[in-house]
Amino acid sequence: MSTTPHIDITRYTYRVTWSVEDDEYVATCLELPSLSWLADSQEDALHGMRDLVAETIDDLRANGERVPEPLSSRAYSGKFNLRVGEHLHRKLAIEAAEEHVSLNQYVVRRLTNAS
């Protein structure tokens, strides 16, 4: 009996894009980057990829290997450290001061507008 909790494969992060090189749609899974699936339609590519992810998870469990947790299930603190160098730090601090906001508020705003 497995002690690994059940993982719903629909919770993984999938992407389906057109591959010019393959002349087909290619599906990928962010949590399992070594996998991909080609198909003639987006739907078939996603379906094939989900089947492949399920098979891969079964294989990982059978071999006692770690099964990646879906990004959607992970907890995030909202904090991360970033080293930017003295020159960029000074430039950002000046820009934040010019807008009369904290450096943190300024950087969050810049990151939000960049996405």
TIRO-2110 file (N, C-alpha, C; in Angstrom, 1 decimal):
// TIRO-2110
0.8, -1.2, 0.0, N, 1, A
0.0, 0.0, 0.0, CA, 1, A
0.9, 1.2, 0.0, C, 1, A
0.6, 2.2, -0.9, N, 2, A
1.4, 3.4, -1.0, CA, 2, A
1.0, 4.4, 0.1, C, 2, A
2.0, 5.1, 0.7, N, 3, A
1.8, 6.1, 1.6, CA, 3, A
1.8, 7.5, 1.0, C, 3, A
2.1, 7.5, -0.3, N, 4, A
2.1, 8.8, -1.1, CA, 4, A
0.7, 9.2, -1.3, C, 4, A
0.3, 10.5, -1.0, N, 5, A
-1.1, 10.9, -1.2, CA, 5, A
-1.4, 10.9, -2.7, C, 5, A
-2.7, 10.7, -3.0, N, 6, A
-3.2, 10.7, -4.3, CA, 6, A
-3.0, 12.2, -4.9, C, 6, A
-2.5, 12.2, -6.1, N, 7, A
-2.4, 13.5, -6.8, CA, 7, A
-3.3, 13.6, -8.0, C, 7, A
-4.1, 14.6, -8.0, N, 8, A
-5.1, 14.8, -9.1, CA, 8, A
-4.3, 15.4, -10.3, C, 8, A
-4.1, 14.6, -11.4, N, 9, A
-3.2, 15.1, -12.5, CA, 9, A
-3.8, 16.3, -13.2, C, 9, A
-5.1, 16.6, -13.0, N, 10, A
-5.6, 17.8, -13.6, CA, 10, A
-5.2, 19.0, -13.0, C, 10, A
-4.5, 18.9, -11.8, N, 11, A
-4.0, 20.1, -11.1, CA, 11, A
-2.6, 20.5, -11.5, C, 11, A
-2.0, 19.7, -12.4, N, 12, A
-0.7, 20.1, -12.9, CA, 12, A
-0.8, 21.3, -13.9, C, 12, A
0.3, 21.9, -14.2, N, 13, A
0.3, 23.1, -15.1, CA, 13, A
0.6, 22.6, -16.5, C, 13, A
-0.4, 22.6, -17.4, N, 14, A
-0.2, 22.2, -18.8, CA, 14, A
-0.2, 23.3, -19.7, C, 14, A
0.5, 23.1, -20.8, N, 15, A
0.6, 24.1, -21.9, CA, 15, A
0.5, 23.4, -23.2, C, 15, A
-0.3, 23.9, -24.1, N, 16, A
-0.3, 23.3, -25.5, CA, 16, A
0.0, 24.4, -26.5, C, 16, A
1.0, 24.2, -27.3, N, 17, A
1.4, 25.2, -28.3, CA, 17, A
1.6, 24.6, -29.6, C, 17, A
1.6, 25.4, -30.6, N, 18, A
1.8, 24.9, -32.0, CA, 18, A
3.3, 24.7, -32.2, C, 18, A
3.8, 23.6, -32.7, N, 19, A
5.2, 23.4, -33.1, CA, 19, A
5.4, 23.5, -34.6, C, 19, A
6.0, 24.5, -35.0, N, 20, A
6.3, 24.7, -36.4, CA, 20, A
7.2, 23.6, -36.9, C, 20, A
8.2, 23.2, -36.1, N, 21, A
9.2, 22.2, -36.5, CA, 21, A
8.5, 20.8, -36.7, C, 21, A
7.5, 20.5, -35.8, N, 22, A
6.8, 19.2, -35.9, CA, 22, A
5.5, 19.2, -36.7, C, 22, A
5.1, 20.5, -37.0, N, 23, A
3.8, 20.6, -37.7, CA, 23, A
2.6, 20.0, -37.0, C, 23, A
2.7, 20.1, -35.6, N, 24, A
1.7, 19.5, -34.8, CA, 24, A
1.6, 20.3, -33.5, C, 24, A
0.6, 20.1, -32.7, N, 25, A
0.5, 20.7, -31.4, CA, 25, A
1.4, 19.9, -30.4, C, 25, A
2.1, 20.6, -29.5, N, 26, A
2.9, 20.0, -28.5, CA, 26, A
2.4, 20.4, -27.1, C, 26, A
2.1, 19.4, -26.3, N, 27, A
1.7, 19.6, -24.9, CA, 27, A
2.8, 19.3, -24.0, C, 27, A
3.0, 20.2, -22.9, N, 28, A
4.0, 20.0, -21.9, CA, 28, A
3.4, 20.1, -20.6, C, 28, A
4.1, 19.7, -19.6, N, 29, A
3.7, 19.8, -18.2, CA, 29, A
4.8, 20.5, -17.4, C, 29, A
4.6, 21.6, -16.8, N, 30, A
5.6, 22.4, -16.2, CA, 30, A
6.3, 21.6, -15.0, C, 30, A
5.5, 20.9, -14.3, N, 31, A
6.1, 20.1, -13.2, CA, 31, A
6.9, 18.9, -13.6, C, 31, A
6.7, 18.4, -14.8, N, 32, A
7.5, 17.3, -15.4, CA, 32, A
8.1, 17.7, -16.7, C, 32, A
9.1, 18.6, -16.7, N, 33, A
9.6, 19.2, -17.9, CA, 33, A
10.2, 18.3, -19.0, C, 33, A
10.5, 17.1, -18.6, N, 34, A
11.1, 16.2, -19.6, CA, 34, A
10.1, 15.5, -20.5, C, 34, A
8.8, 15.7, -20.2, N, 35, A
7.7, 15.1, -20.9, CA, 35, A
7.1, 16.0, -22.0, C, 35, A
6.7, 15.5, -23.1, N, 36, A
5.9, 16.2, -24.1, CA, 36, A
5.1, 15.2, -24.9, C, 36, A
4.0, 15.8, -25.5, N, 37, A
3.2, 14.9, -26.3, CA, 37, A
2.7, 15.7, -27.6, C, 37, A
2.9, 15.1, -28.7, N, 38, A
2.5, 15.7, -30.0, CA, 38, A
1.2, 15.1, -30.5, C, 38, A
0.4, 16.0, -31.1, N, 39, A
-0.9, 15.5, -31.7, CA, 39, A
-1.4, 16.5, -32.7, C, 39, A
-2.3, 16.1, -33.6, N, 40, A
-2.9, 17.0, -34.6, CA, 40, A
-3.8, 18.1, -34.1, C, 40, A
-4.4, 17.9, -32.9, N, 41, A
-5.3, 18.9, -32.3, CA, 41, A
-4.8, 19.3, -30.9, C, 41, A
-5.2, 20.4, -30.5, N, 42, A
-4.9, 20.8, -29.1, CA, 42, A
-5.5, 19.9, -28.1, C, 42, A
-6.7, 19.5, -28.3, N, 43, A
-7.4, 18.6, -27.4, CA, 43, A
-6.7, 17.2, -27.3, C, 43, A
-6.3, 16.7, -28.4, N, 44, A
-5.6, 15.4, -28.4, CA, 44, A
-4.2, 15.5, -27.8, C, 44, A
-3.6, 16.6, -28.0, N, 45, A
-2.2, 16.8, -27.3, CA, 45, A
-2.4, 16.9, -25.8, C, 45, A
-3.4, 17.6, -25.3, N, 46, A
-3.6, 17.7, -23.9, CA, 46, A
-4.0, 16.3, -23.3, C, 46, A
-4.9, 15.7, -24.0, N, 47, A
-5.4, 14.3, -23.5, CA, 47, A
-4.2, 13.4, -23.5, C, 47, A
-3.4, 13.3, -24.5, N, 48, A
-2.2, 12.5, -24.5, CA, 48, A
-1.2, 12.8, -23.4, C, 48, A
-1.0, 14.1, -23.2, N, 49, A
-0.1, 14.6, -22.1, CA, 49, A
-0.6, 14.1, -20.8, C, 49, A
-1.9, 14.3, -20.5, N, 50, A
-2.5, 13.9, -19.2, CA, 50, A
-2.3, 12.4, -19.0, C, 50, A
-2.5, 11.6, -20.0, N, 51, A
-2.3, 10.1, -19.9, CA, 51, A
-0.8, 9.8, -19.6, C, 51, A
0.1, 10.5, -20.3, N, 52, A
1.5, 10.3, -20.1, CA, 52, A
1.9, 10.7, -18.7, C, 52, A
1.4, 11.8, -18.2, N, 53, A
1.6, 12.3, -16.8, CA, 53, A
1.2, 11.2, -15.8, C, 53, A
0.0, 10.7, -16.0, N, 54, A
-0.6, 9.6, -15.1, CA, 54, A
0.3, 8.4, -15.1, C, 54, A
0.8, 8.0, -16.3, N, 55, A
1.7, 6.8, -16.4, CA, 55, A
3.0, 7.1, -15.7, C, 55, A
3.5, 8.3, -15.9, N, 56, A
4.8, 8.7, -15.3, CA, 56, A
4.7, 8.7, -13.8, C, 56, A
3.6, 9.2, -13.2, N, 57, A
3.4, 9.3, -11.8, CA, 57, A
3.3, 7.8, -11.3, C, 57, A
2.6, 7.0, -12.0, N, 58, A
2.6, 5.6, -11.5, CA, 58, A
4.0, 4.9, -11.5, C, 58, A
4.8, 5.2, -12.5, N, 59, A
6.1, 4.7, -12.6, CA, 59, A
7.0, 5.2, -11.5, C, 59, A
6.9, 6.5, -11.2, N, 60, A
7.7, 7.2, -10.1, CA, 60, A
7.3, 6.5, -8.8, C, 60, A
6.0, 6.3, -8.5, N, 61, A
5.6, 5.7, -7.3, CA, 61, A
6.1, 4.3, -7.2, C, 61, A
6.0, 3.5, -8.3, N, 62, A
6.4, 2.1, -8.3, CA, 62, A
7.9, 2.0, -8.0, C, 62, A
8.7, 3.0, -8.4, N, 63, A
10.1, 2.9, -8.2, CA, 63, A
10.5, 3.7, -6.9, C, 63, A
9.6, 4.1, -6.1, N, 64, A
9.9, 4.8, -4.9, CA, 64, A
10.5, 6.2, -5.1, C, 64, A
10.3, 6.8, -6.3, N, 65, A
10.8, 8.1, -6.6, CA, 65, A
9.8, 9.2, -6.2, C, 65, A
10.3, 10.4, -6.0, N, 66, A
9.5, 11.6, -5.6, CA, 66, A
8.6, 12.0, -6.7, C, 66, A
7.3, 12.1, -6.4, N, 67, A
6.3, 12.6, -7.3, CA, 67, A
6.2, 14.1, -7.1, C, 67, A
6.4, 14.9, -8.2, N, 68, A
6.3, 16.4, -8.0, CA, 68, A
4.9, 16.9, -7.6, C, 68, A
4.9, 17.8, -6.7, N, 69, A
3.6, 18.4, -6.2, CA, 69, A
3.2, 19.4, -7.3, C, 69, A
1.9, 19.4, -7.6, N, 70, A
1.4, 20.5, -8.6, CA, 70, A
1.7, 21.9, -8.0, C, 70, A
2.1, 22.8, -8.9, N, 71, A
2.3, 24.2, -8.5, CA, 71, A
1.1, 24.8, -7.8, C, 71, A
-0.1, 24.4, -8.3, N, 72, A
-1.3, 24.9, -7.8, CA, 72, A
-1.6, 24.5, -6.3, C, 72, A
-0.9, 23.4, -5.9, N, 73, A
-1.1, 23.0, -4.5, CA, 73, A
-0.1, 23.5, -3.5, C, 73, A
1.0, 24.1, -4.0, N, 74, A
2.1, 24.6, -3.2, CA, 74, A
1.7, 25.9, -2.5, C, 74, A
2.2, 26.0, -1.3, N, 75, A
2.0, 27.3, -0.5, CA, 75, A
3.1, 28.3, -0.8, C, 75, A
2.7, 29.5, -1.0, N, 76, A
3.7, 30.6, -1.2, CA, 76, A
3.6, 31.6, -0.2, C, 76, A
4.7, 32.1, 0.3, N, 77, A
4.8, 33.1, 1.4, CA, 77, A
4.5, 34.5, 0.9, C, 77, A
4.7, 34.7, -0.3, N, 78, A
4.6, 36.1, -0.8, CA, 78, A
5.9, 36.9, -0.7, C, 78, A
7.0, 36.2, -0.3, N, 79, A
8.3, 36.8, -0.1, CA, 79, A
9.3, 36.0, -0.9, C, 79, A
10.3, 36.8, -1.4, N, 80, A
11.5, 36.2, -2.0, CA, 80, A
12.6, 37.2, -2.0, C, 80, A
13.8, 36.7, -1.8, N, 81, A
14.9, 37.6, -1.8, CA, 81, A
15.5, 37.7, -3.2, C, 81, A
16.0, 38.9, -3.5, N, 82, A
16.5, 39.2, -4.8, CA, 82, A
17.7, 40.1, -4.7, C, 82, A
18.8, 39.6, -5.3, N, 83, A
20.0, 40.4, -5.3, CA, 83, A
20.1, 41.1, -6.7, C, 83, A
20.2, 42.4, -6.7, N, 84, A
20.1, 43.2, -7.9, CA, 84, A
21.4, 44.0, -8.2, C, 84, A
22.3, 44.0, -7.2, N, 85, A
23.5, 44.9, -7.4, CA, 85, A
23.3, 46.3, -6.9, C, 85, A
24.3, 46.9, -6.5, N, 86, A
24.3, 48.2, -5.9, CA, 86, A
23.7, 49.3, -6.8, C, 86, A
24.1, 49.3, -8.1, N, 87, A
23.7, 50.3, -9.0, CA, 87, A
22.2, 50.3, -9.3, C, 87, A
21.7, 49.1, -9.5, N, 88, A
20.3, 48.9, -9.8, CA, 88, A
19.4, 49.2, -8.5, C, 88, A
19.9, 48.8, -7.4, N, 89, A
19.3, 49.0, -6.1, CA, 89, A
19.1, 50.5, -5.9, C, 89, A
20.2, 51.3, -6.1, N, 90, A
20.1, 52.7, -6.0, CA, 90, A
19.1, 53.3, -7.0, C, 90, A
19.2, 52.9, -8.2, N, 91, A
18.3, 53.4, -9.3, CA, 91, A
16.8, 53.2, -8.9, C, 91, A
16.5, 52.0, -8.5, N, 92, A
15.1, 51.6, -8.1, CA, 92, A
14.7, 52.4, -6.9, C, 92, A
15.6, 52.6, -5.9, N, 93, A
15.2, 53.4, -4.7, CA, 93, A
14.9, 54.8, -5.1, C, 93, A
15.7, 55.4, -6.0, N, 94, A
15.5, 56.8, -6.4, CA, 94, A
14.1, 56.9, -7.1, C, 94, A
13.8, 55.9, -8.0, N, 95, A
12.5, 55.9, -8.8, CA, 95, A
11.4, 55.8, -7.8, C, 95, A
11.5, 54.9, -6.8, N, 96, A
10.5, 54.8, -5.8, CA, 96, A
10.3, 56.1, -5.0, C, 96, A
11.4, 56.7, -4.6, N, 97, A
11.3, 58.0, -3.9, CA, 97, A
10.6, 59.1, -4.7, C, 97, A
10.9, 59.1, -6.0, N, 98, A
10.3, 60.1, -6.9, CA, 98, A
8.7, 59.9, -7.0, C, 98, A
8.3, 58.6, -6.8, N, 99, A
6.9, 58.3, -6.8, CA, 99, A
6.2, 58.3, -5.5, C, 99, A
7.1, 58.6, -4.4, N, 100, A
6.6, 58.7, -3.0, CA, 100, A
6.0, 57.4, -2.5, C, 100, A
6.6, 56.3, -2.9, N, 101, A
6.2, 55.0, -2.4, CA, 101, A
7.4, 54.2, -1.9, C, 101, A
7.2, 53.2, -1.2, N, 102, A
8.3, 52.4, -0.7, CA, 102, A
9.0, 51.6, -1.8, C, 102, A
10.2, 51.2, -1.6, N, 103, A
10.9, 50.4, -2.6, CA, 103, A
10.1, 49.2, -2.9, C, 103, A
9.6, 48.5, -1.9, N, 104, A
8.8, 47.3, -2.0, CA, 104, A
7.6, 47.6, -2.9, C, 104, A
6.8, 48.6, -2.6, N, 105, A
5.6, 48.9, -3.4, CA, 105, A
6.0, 49.2, -4.8, C, 105, A
7.1, 49.9, -5.0, N, 106, A
7.5, 50.3, -6.4, CA, 106, A
7.8, 49.0, -7.2, C, 106, A
8.6, 48.1, -6.6, N, 107, A
9.0, 46.9, -7.3, CA, 107, A
7.8, 46.0, -7.6, C, 107, A
6.9, 45.9, -6.6, N, 108, A
5.7, 45.0, -6.8, CA, 108, A
4.9, 45.6, -8.0, C, 108, A
4.8, 46.9, -8.0, N, 109, A
4.0, 47.6, -9.1, CA, 109, A
4.7, 47.3, -10.4, C, 109, A
6.0, 47.4, -10.5, N, 110, A
6.7, 47.2, -11.7, CA, 110, A
6.6, 45.8, -12.2, C, 110, A
6.7, 44.8, -11.2, N, 111, A
6.6, 43.4, -11.6, CA, 111, A
5.1, 43.1, -12.0, C, 111, A
4.2, 43.7, -11.4, N, 112, A
2.7, 43.4, -11.8, CA, 112, A
2.5, 44.0, -13.2, C, 112, A
3.0, 45.1, -13.5, N, 113, A
2.8, 45.7, -14.8, CA, 113, A
3.6, 45.0, -15.9, C, 113, A
4.6, 44.2, -15.5, N, 114, A
5.5, 43.5, -16.5, CA, 114, A
4.8, 42.2, -16.9, C, 114, A
3.9, 41.7, -16.1, N, 115, A
3.3, 40.4, -16.4, CA, 115, A
2.1, 40.4, -17.3, C, 115, A
END
